[in-house]
Amino acid sequence: MNRDNKKDNRFRSYLLILMLLACSRGEALGAQDRQALHGMRTLATRAAVNALLYYNLNGTPYEAENIEVSTRELERLHEMATQVGDASLIEQVRRFDNAVVELKHLPQSIADARQVQAAYTRWLPAVVEGYSNLERLLTEHYDAAPDPGKMQDELHELSQNIGQMLISYQLASFPNFGGDLWILDDQALASLDSSIERHFAELSARGHDLSTTLNAPQRDYHFVRPRLLEPSRHWAPNAVALYLMKAMTALDDEVRRLGTRSR
């Protein structure tokens, strides 16, 4: 009887340890949810922007690197959506990916573009709609996930705002797109810019280390800011994408660094 009781006690202790480990693992995964979901938002922005850059005749079109980056980011999005395990998210990534693939119906070289009138208004809206729906769904998941901390949230919001500015500029710079629905008007553009500037100022005031870290992304944003606010039709989609994506990457890297330091 004593031997059976000891076995039962050991078994209960073993179960308790497993439960504690499972809870601990769940809390760790929960703390990383917002980081992963925001990472997916950045990937979606990069995928959309690089696909647009590949076809944008007002920039440097048909550079293989752009479509390769877009394809790579979409593959990563599929992987991460599968890891999250949400059926609606997996489906939305699939729709976005399919819309990008359908751009194959557009001219694939400058020579082809000169010979035919490209049906941008037919194929591009599906890409932008797919991206917008995915970004909206990811934000809903992000808002519902455990909060990692105010500073991390503010850095994520700043990164996302810069991404919205970038997407709007790319669409506005695209010839014969006609997708005014997704392009920020002057008032919305000024409001978003004010939010970005305020976030930079408030975060920089938090301390010397963070202020130093923010110098580079803020400098990148300010370098292209005049083009964002007053493009005057002198479009530079490739340059704007380069600097704004650098800024987003720096902000996302800082959030990861803060998360690593806090553990």
Secondary structure as UniProt FT lines:
FT   HELIX           2..55
FT   TURN            57..58
FT   HELIX           64..84
FT   HELIX           87..101
FT   HELIX           102..105
FT   HELIX           110..115
FT   HELIX           120..144
FT   HELIX           150..173
FT   TURN            175..176
FT   HELIX           180..182
FT   HELIX           186..204
FT   TURN            205..206
FT   HELIX           208..229
FT   TURN            232..233
FT   HELIX           237..262
//
